[in-house]
Amino acid sequence: MTTDKLNDVKTELTKVQNKIESNEHVKGYNESEFSKTNALRIENVEKGFEQYDYVILEGSEEQYRNFLYKVIELNGSNHSYADFYYSKLTMEQKENFKENLTASDLNYLNSNLFIEDIYFSLTERLMTFLLDITIKEILFSSFYFTKYPCTLWGNYGLKFPIFFKNNTIKKTYQKLADSCGLTFDENNSLKY
């Protein structure tokens, strides 16, 4: 990545981080509500490989963050979702999870109601939080986009499978991935 591109990414991140400081609350969805979004829902990664066209994205945390900002912008916030299974953890698992969070992330977790739902409208702050915990392998989340249907499934050593509804949509995301410096591996080499 060139110095100019890296500086552009850092500038973009700073702008978003300034927005993040606001205390936003996220909208949750139960299973029935989320099924109406027409998201590409994948029971497990193996079934996803069988059912959908996919590639493996590879890159750095900053590249993924920049990519997801662009994907949210492309789809719009009303077509961007994520799953977060915190509500399904046992009390002991929740305590272990909290111990691995930064102070900022712990504050964010405590300021939102992640009580019952596992699917949420994807805001920029929620995306940042979920990407951080997924990359650090604290708890894994998937990201769903429905205007241009795809699902980003994380994370296998900074390799993320991304599943597409069709090849035209795949090409759209390939352009975004390229613009962010992510490798778009169509050989689908993933070891987990």
Protein Blocks (a to p, Z undefined) as FASTA:
>chain_A
ZZklmmmmmmmmmmmmmmmmpccddddddfklmmmnopacdfbfklmmmmpccddddddf
klmmmmmmmmmmmnopklcccddfklmpcfklmmmmmmmpcfklmmmmmmpccfkbmbdc
ddfklmmmmmmmmmnomaccddddfklgcdddddeehiacdddfblklmmmmmmmmmmno
pacdfkopacZZ
